[in-house]
Amino acid sequence: MKFTGLVLFLVLVLSYELMIHTEARTCRAKSKRFRGLCVLRSQERNCKTICKKEGFIGGQCIKRRCFCSKKCDGPGGGTKPPNPPSNPPPPEEGGEEPPPEGGDGGEGVGTTSLKP
């Protein structure tokens, strides 16, 4: 019984070690609001604070410059914006039909009007 428990424990530990650990990539961008060189620890803390105010998850001094970091959305470092709809949505009930393309819906050259 002890041997079986030990074997099971070892199998669990080894299977955990063999698992592929994935982690989201970290993307960095130079801070737009940090001014000056980023050398001292106090400046590193300031860099992190400013980056968080810019909407990032953190900041770090790299080569005396403040770089903000965030988790990348995909393999390309960002997501593609959604495509706009190809056809405009239909008018709501009770609304007027939009004018045909190229026309403004008013009277003019090439249009006829039925007046009572």
N, C-alpha and C positions, 0 to 999 in steps of 0.2 A: 504494500500500500504506500509506504514512504517512497519507494523507488518510482512508482507511477506518478506520484505528486511532483517529485523532483524532475522527472522527464517532462511532464506537462509544463512546469515552470520554465525549464530551459527552452522548450519549444516556443513559449510565449515571448521570452526575452529575445531569442534569436530572430523570431519573425518580426518583432518590433525593430530590431537593428537592420533587418533587410528591407524594411519598407522604404519607399522613395519619399523623401520629405521634400515637399514643394513649398516655395515661399514666393510671395508676390515680389516682383522686381521693384526696386526703388528708383524713381526718377528724380533728377535734381534740376533746378533752375536757379540762376543767379537772382538774388533778392533785388527787387525794384526799389525798396525803401531804405535799405541799409546803406549808410554813408561811411566812408573812410575805410581804413584797413582793419582787418579782423585778425588780431594777433593775440591779445591777452584773453584770459579766461572770462573776465567780465564782458568782453566784446563777444565771446562765443555765446554766453548766456543771452546777451542782447540780440544776437543773430537769431537764436532759437525763438525768442519772444516776438521779434518782428516777423519772422516767417509764419508763426502761428496766427498773427494778426492778418497776414496776407492770405490765409486759408490753407496753409500747408500743415503737415504733421510735425515738422521739426526743421531745424537748420543746423548747419555745420560750417566752420571756417575751413576752406580748402584753398591753399596757395594765397593766403591773406585776403580772401574774398568770402563773402557770406553767400552760401548756397542753400536754398530751401529744398526740402525733400517731401515726396509724397509717394504713395503706392501707385505704380503704373496700372492702367486699366486693361491693357492687353499686350500682346507681343510687340506691337508697333509703338508702344509708348503712349497711346491715347486711343480714344474711340472716335469713330467716324460719325459725324452728325447725321441724323436721319434725313432721308431724301424727302423733299416736299411732295405733297400729293400731286399726281399727274392731272387729275380732273378736279375742278373746284367743287365744293359740296353743293348739293341741290338747294334751291331757296326754301326757306321755311314756309309753312302753309300760310296763306293770306298775303304773302309778299309778292312783289311784282317780278316778272321775268327780267333777267338782266338783258341789256341790249345786245344784239348780235355783234360778233367781233368786227372791229373796224368802224362801227357806227356808234353814235352817242344816244340813239333812241329818239332824237328830236326830228322835226321836219327839216328837210334840206334837199339837196340835189339827189335825185334818184329815189326819193321816198314819196309815197302817196299817203294821203290822210283821208279818212272817212269822217266827214263832219256832218252832224245831223241837220 
